[in-house]
Amino acid sequence: MIGADAIVKCLELENVEYVFGYPGVAICPFYNSILSSKIKTVLIRTEQNAAHAASGLARVSDKVGVCAVTSGPGATNVITGIATAFADSIPLVVITGQVNSELLGSDVFQEADITGAVESFVKYSYLVRNANDIPRIMKEAFHIANTGRKGPVLIDVPIDVQNAEIKKFSYPDSLSMRTYKPTVKGNMVQIRKVADKLSKAKRPIICAGGGVLLSGAENSLRKFADKHGIPVVTTMMGIGVMPTKDPLYFGMVGNNGKPYANRAMNEADLIVMVGARVADRAISQPDFVMENTVLIHIDVDPAEIGKNAQPSIPLVGDAKHIFDDLLSIDFESDYKEWINNLRIYRQKMEPQRKPNPKYVDPAGFITTLSEKMKDNGVYVADVGQNQIWSCAYHVVKKGKFFTSGGMGTMGYSIPAAMGAKLGAKNRQVIAVCGDGSFQMSMMELATIKQHDVPVKIVVLRNNYLGMVREYQHYKYNDKYSVVDIGTYPDLSMISKAYDIKYLKLSNMKKADEVIDEFLKGDETVLLECIIDPYDLV
C-alpha cells in the first residue's frame, strides 16, 4: 500500500460516496488509486466549484464533503470555496496535491504554499511529510471538520508521499486530541439561568442562525418555542429553522430582513441568540439593540460569544443538547400580548411591492415556485438581488434553504445544488441565480450533464450586476460603473449546447403554466426569467 491508497482507504472507512475535483500531475497518484474504490469521482470544471459542490452535499446530508485538486493553481483556485465553507461553518475535507517534498520552498513548477495561504479560513491544515501518518491525519481531519463549530480542513500531500510505501495501515477507532476538545454539553447552571430569565421576561425572542441547522437542533428549538410561545426570527443562514408559515416565525432579521423582524429584535427585552454571530449583516448596531436587553448567546464556538456584543448569559455548547436540556425545565411563561403585537407589526409592516407588469415579478415568481415545489425540496440561492428576494419570498415547508451567507460568494448555487442533488437523490433541488452569478459557474452545466445530475436552474435576468447597480443607485445617484453585463450569452443557445431543456418566462401571465412545466419530472431544466433591470430589493 502506498500513501495514495491509504488516503482512499481512509475515505472508504469514513463512508465517503463522492469526491469532487480536478486532476493534475501532483494529485494523480490519488486519482489512480481511487479507480480501485467504489467511491465516485465527479470532474468539475473549475476547482472553486469542487468545494461548493462538496458544501452542497455536506449541507444536505450532514456528512463531511470531500474534494481533491492538484497543486499550484488547482490549490489556489479552490481557496474561494474553502473560505466560503469556513464563513458558513460547513464541514469539508479538502485534499491538495503538492510538489515533491525535497522541492518545497524552491519555487518549482506549480508549487504554492497552500497551507500558509488558507491559514486564516480553515479549522486546521496538514502538510503530510510521512505516508505512515496518513491514517491518523485523515481521522483527525474528519473529526475536526464535523465537530464543534464545523468547517473546512485542508490536507496537502506531496506527490512523493502519495507514492511512498506504508509499513502498516491502521485506521484509528477513536481519537483523543489534547488540544482539540470542543464543548458539546451546555453548563446546567447557565441553562437554568436562561430558564429563569425567560420566566421573568415580557418580550423574549429567539434569533436562530445557521448553527441551529448544523447541529440538527431545529426540531428541539421548534418544540421549545411552541411549548412556551416564544417568537422566532432567523439570520440569513438560519432560514429553514422554522417553516415560513409557522405562527411563531417572524422572518429574517438584518439589513435586508423583514422590517417587523427587526422591530421585534429592537423591542425585545430578552434575546436568545443561538448558533449565530452578532454580526453586521444581522444586527448593524449591536450596542444599540442590546441596550436594556438581556442577551443570551448560545454557540458551540466560545470565540463567537462576546465578539461583537457582550452577553448577559454566555452559554457554550451544541444547540441541540442545550434546547433538549431547556425542554426538561418547566417554567411559567405568558407572552400572548407580545405575540399579538408582533402579528400586528407583521400585518402593517409587510413590504408592499409595485412590480412592473411588463416583466417577471421576482417576489411573486419565487413565492409561486416555492409553493409548487415538493415539501422537502432544496432551494439553493446564489448571491446578489436574487439572494435577497429568495430570502424574503421563498416559502420553506419541510425542505432546505442554502446560500452563501458569510462570504457572499457569487456562483455558489449551481455547484452547491449539484452536490446537494448527489447527496439527496430523491429530493427536488433547485438553483436560483442572477445572470451575473450564472456566468460564474455555467461551465458546470457540462458536469451536470456528464454525470447525469438533474438540477433545476432558474436565471433571473436583468442584464446587470443588480445588487451593485442598486447600491450605486442609492449611493452615487445613478452613476453606474462596470455593472452592465450586456445581453450575452443567449441562454437558449447555451441550453442547446449542453442539451438541456430550456424555458423562458417574460412576465407573470403564464407563470403558473411555465413553473409547472419547469418542475415536471426529474430532469435538468434551465428557466430564464426576464425581470425589470430597475427593480429593487
N, C-alpha and C positions, 0 to 999 in steps of 0.2 A: 504493500500500500504506500502510495506517495501522498504528499500534502494535499494535492487537489482531490484525490479520492477521499481523504479524511474530511475535507470540507463538505463534500457531497453526502457522505455518510452521516455527518452531524445534522445536515438539513433533513435527511430522511428521518432521523431519530426525533427531530423537532416537528415531524408531520407536516413539513412544507410541501405544498402541492404545486406552487408556481414560483418561478424565478423570472423576473422581468430584467431585460438587459440588452447590452450591445457588445459584441466580442471585439477583441483586438489581440495582438500578439501576447501582451502581458497577462491576459486573463484566459488565454487559450487552453492551458492545462486543465483549468477548472471546467471549461465548457466541453472539453474532450471527455473528462471523467463523468460528467452529468449524463452523457449518452447512455451509460450503463445503468442509469437510475430510472425510476418511474416518475420522477419529478418532471413536470412540463416546463419548457422554456418558452418565453414569449419575446420575440425580437421586436423591440420598439424602434422608432425611427430617430429619436434623439434622446440622449441619456437623461436629461431632466425629467422626461416623461416616464422613465423607468421607476423613479422614486414616486412620482404622482400615482402611477398605476398600483404600485405596492401599497401606497397610502390608501387608495380606494378599497383594495382588498382587505387591508388591516381594519379599516373602519366598519366594514360591513360584516366581517367575520369574527372580530375580537381576537384575531391572531396577529402574529408579527408578520409584516410584509417584508419581502426579500427582493433585492435587486443586485445585479453584478455587472460591473462595467470595467473597461480597461484603464490603463494608466494615462497620465498626461491629460489631454483634452477630454478623454472619456470621464476621468475622475472630476475634472473641474466643471464639466458640463452638468454633472449630477448635483453639484453644490446647491443650486436653487431649490431642487426637490428636497434635499436634506434640510435646508433652512425652513422650507415650508412645513415640513413634518415637525420640526423642532418647535416652531411657533405655535402649532396646534396640538402638541403632545401626542403625536401619532407614532406607534411603535414600529420601527423599521430596523432591519439589519442590512447594511449596505456594504457589499464586498467589492473592493477595487483591486485590480491587478497593479503590480509595481515592477519597476526595472530590477535587474539583479542586485542582490544585497550589497555586493562589493562595489557597485557603481553608484550607490546612493550618495547624493551630495556633489556629484561630478557634472551635473547638468547634461546628462546624456539624452539621447532622443526619447521623447515622451516621458521624461521624468518630471513629476510635480510633487511637492511636499503636501500631499492631500491631508494627512493627519494634522499638520500645522494649519492648513487653510480652513479646516472646518472646526477648529478648536472651540470657537465661541457658540456654535449651534449644533453640537452633538452632546448626548449624555456622557458618552465616553468614546474613545477611539483606540485602536490597537494597530501597531506595526509589527507584524509577525516576523520574528527573527529565527525561530526554530520550529520546524514542522511538527515536532513532538508536542508543542504547546497548543496545537490547533484544537484538539477536543476540549481542553479547558477553556480556551478563549471563546470558542463558539458557544459553549454552555453559558459562560458568563454574559456574552453579548445578548443572547435571547432573554436571559433573566433580567438584565439591566433594562433592556428595551421595553419590557412588558410588565414591570413592577414599579411601585412608587408612582411618581409622575412620569408617565410613559414618554418615549421619544426615540430618536434615531441613534444607532450605534454603528460606527464605521470600523471595518476590518480591512487593513491594507496588507496585501500578501505579495511579496516579491516573487517573480517567476521561478527563481531557483528554489525558493521554499515550497512552492507548489509542486515542483518536480522532485524534491528531496524525499528519500525513503523514510518511513516512520518505523521505529523499532517495535512499538506495540500500541495498537489503538485501544483506548479505553475511555468511553464517554462517561463523565461523572453522573451518578444518580442524583446527587444533590450538591448544593453549594453552601459554603459559609464564607462570605466575603467580609473581612473585618472592617473595611472602610465603606461598605455599602449595606446598610440595614434600614430600608425605608419603613416609616411608621405606618401601620395599617389600622390598628385599633385606636380609636379615639380615647382620650382620657375621660373616665366616667365622672370625675369631679367636674370637669369642664362641661360635659354633656348635661349634667344635672343643672349647672348654672344656666345653660341655654334654655332648658325647660322652664326654669324659674323666671327668667327674663320674659319668655313668651307668655307666661301666665299673667304677667303684670302689664304687658303691652296692650295698647288700644289699636294701633295701626301697624301691625307687622307685615313684612313682605319677604318672600324668598326670591333671591336673584340667582338663578341657576346658570352655570356655564358649561363648557364642553367637558369638564372633568366629571360631571354627573353621568354623562353618556359613556365616557371612557371607563368608568368604574362599574357600569351596569346598574346604576343606582336609581334610574328613572322610576321604576315601579315602587320602590321604597319611598322615594320622595313624594310621588303622587298619593300613596296611601297616607303618608303623614300629613300632607296638605289637606287632603279630603277629611281625615279624622278630626282635624282642628279648624277647618275652614279658613286656611291661610292662603291668601292670594300669591300667585307665582308670576314672575317675569323672567325673561332669559336674556343672556347676551346673544350675539350672533351665533357663536359656537354652541350655545345651549338650545338652539331651536330643535324641537323634537322631544325635549324632556317632557313636555305636556302636549297632548293633542291640541291643535289650534282652537277647536271649538269647546274645549273644556271650560265650564263656567268659572273656574278659578284661575284661568290663564288670561293674562292681560298684555301679552305681546312682548316684543323685543325692545330693550332699552338702548339708549345711546344716541349718537349724533344723527343716525338715520333710523332710529327706532320710532315706536308709536308715541305720540305726544302724551297720551294718557298713561302709558307705561312709565315715562319719565316723570310725570306728575306724581304717580304713585310712589316712586322712589324718593322724590323730594318731600312728600308729605308723611312718609312712614316714620314712626317713632322707633322702629326696630327693623334692621335689615339683616337677613341671614344670607350672606354672600357665600356660595358654595361652588367649588370647582371652577372659579373664575378669577381672573386678575381684576383688581380695581383699576382698570386701565383707561386711557383717554377715550377710546372709541366707545366704551360702555358708559363711563362716567367722566365727563370732561372736567368737572370741578369737584373732585372727591372731598376736599376740605369743606366746601360749602354744603354738599349733600349730607355729610356726616355730622354737621353741626347740630347739636341737641338730638342726635340719633344714636341709639345703641347699635354698634356694628359687631356682628358675629361673623368672623371669617373662617370658613372651613376649607382646608386644602390639604392634599397629600404632600405638597411641597412646602416645607417650612419657610423657604426663601421667598415665597409669594406673599406670605402673611406679614402685613405691616410695611410692604414695599412702597405702596402708594397711599395708604391710609392706615392710621393706627386703629386696630380693632379694640372694642371693649372686652370681647372674649375671643382670644385666638384658639383655634381648635385644629390640631394637626391630625390627619388620618384619612382613610379611604371613605368617600362619601357614602357608599352602600353600608359599610359597617356602622357608620355614625347614625344614619337615618334608621337603620334596624334597631339600634340602641335607643334612639329617641322614641320609636314606636312602642317600646316596652315601658315607657314612663308616662303615667297619666297625670294630666294637669287640666285645670279649668280654663276654658277659652270661649270667648264670645266676641267675634269680630264681624257680626252681621251688619252693623251700621257702616263699618269701614268698607265691606264688600259692596254694599248698596251704593255708597258714594263713588267707588271705583267704576261700577257699572254705569252710573250717570255720566262720569267723565268719558268713558268709552263711547257712549251714545252721542255725546255732544262734541267730542274732540276727534272722532274718526276723520282723517283727511278726506276732503271732497275733491275728486278729480274731474276735470272737464276735458276728456280726450278728444282729439281731432278725429271726426268720423271718417276722414279720408284714409286713415291708417289703422293698423292694428293697435289696440289699446293694450300695452304690456300688462297692466294690472288686471284687466278683465280676462285677458288671454291666460295669464298664469293661474288665476283662480279657477277658471273653467278647466284648464288642463289638470290641475290638482284634483278637482272634484271627480274627473273622469279616470284618473289614474287608479290602479289597483290599490287597495287599502294598505298593503305592505310595500308599496313601491318605493324606490330610492330615487330621490331628486338631487342632482348634483349641480349646484350653481357655480358659475365662473365668477370673475371679478369685473367690476365696473357697474354701470347703471343696472345691468341685468341682475347683478347680485342683490342690489338694494330692493329692486322690485320683487325679486324672488323671496327675500326675507320678509317683505311686507305682505305679500299676497299669496304665497304658497300655503296650501292647507295641509297640515300634517295630520294623518289619521293614525295608522299603526306603522307607518313607514319611517324612513330615514331622510334627513336633510344634511347634505355635505357641502362644504365650501371651504375656501382658503380664507380663514378669518384673521389670524395673527399676522401673516406675511402679506396677504392680498396679492397672490401670485396669479397673474393672467395666464391663461392656457391650461389651468388646472382641471377643468371639468371633463374634457373628453378622455384623457388618460385615466383620471380617477374613476370615471364611470365605467371604463373598460375593466379596470381592476375590480371594481365593485361587482360587475356582472359575472366575472370569473369566480369571485368569492361567494356569490349567491345566485347560482344559475337559474333558479326557479323564480326569482324576483324580477319585476319590471324595473329597468334602470333608464333614467332619462338625464341627459346632459343639456343644460340651458346656458348658452353663452351669447355674447355680443359678436359682431362681425370682426372686431379687433382681436378679442381673445380667441375666436375660432381660428384666425390665421396664425396664431402662435402654436397651435397643435393640430392643424388639419392634416399634417402628414401622417398622423396616427390612424386616419381612415384606412390606410393600407394595412396597418396592423390588425384593425378590426375585421377587415375582410379576409386577410390571410389566415387568421386564427379563428374565424367564424364566431365573433363576439357580438351578439345582436343588441346594440345600444341604440336608443332613440336620441336624436340630436336636434335641438332647436337652436336656430340662429336668429336673434333679434337684431335686425339690420337697420342701421340708420346712417351708415357711411361716415360715421365719426367715431373718434375715441370719446364716447359720450360723457363719461364721468369727468374727464379732464376738461372737455368743452364746457360742461356745466359749471365747473369751478371757475374757468376763465370768464364765463358769462357773468357770474356774480362778482368775482374779484377784480377783473380787468375791464369791466364794462363792454363785453362783447368783442374784445381784441383777441382773436383766436390765433394761436401759434401751434403749428405742427399737430393738429388734431383731425384734419380732413384726410381720411384714408381712401377716398375715392370710391368708385363703383366696381372695382375688381376685387376678387375674381367673380366670374359668373358661376353661382353655386349650382345651377342646373347642369353646367358642363363639368364641374368638379364631381358632382354626384355620378354623372355618366362615366367619367374617367375611372371612378372607383367601383362602378357597378352597384350603386346604392340607390334605393328608391328615393325620389325627390318630390316634395310637395311645397306649394307656395301659398301664403295667405297674405293678401294685400290690405284687407280691412276686416271688420268683425262680422260682416254679413253672413259669411259661411263658416264662421269659427267652429261651431259645433260639428258640422259635417267634416271639416278638414281634420280637426282634432281626433274625431272618431276613426278616421282613416289612418291617421298617424299612429294611433295606439293599437290598431288592429294587428293581431298576430305577434310573433316574436322574431322580428327581423329588423335589421338596421334601416332606419329611415332618417333622412335629413329634411327638416321642415324650416323653410325660410319665411320669417315674419317681417314684413315691412313696417317699421314704426316711424313716427314723426321725428325727424332729426332734432327738433327743438323741444321735444318732450323732456320734462324734468322729473327727477325722483321726488 
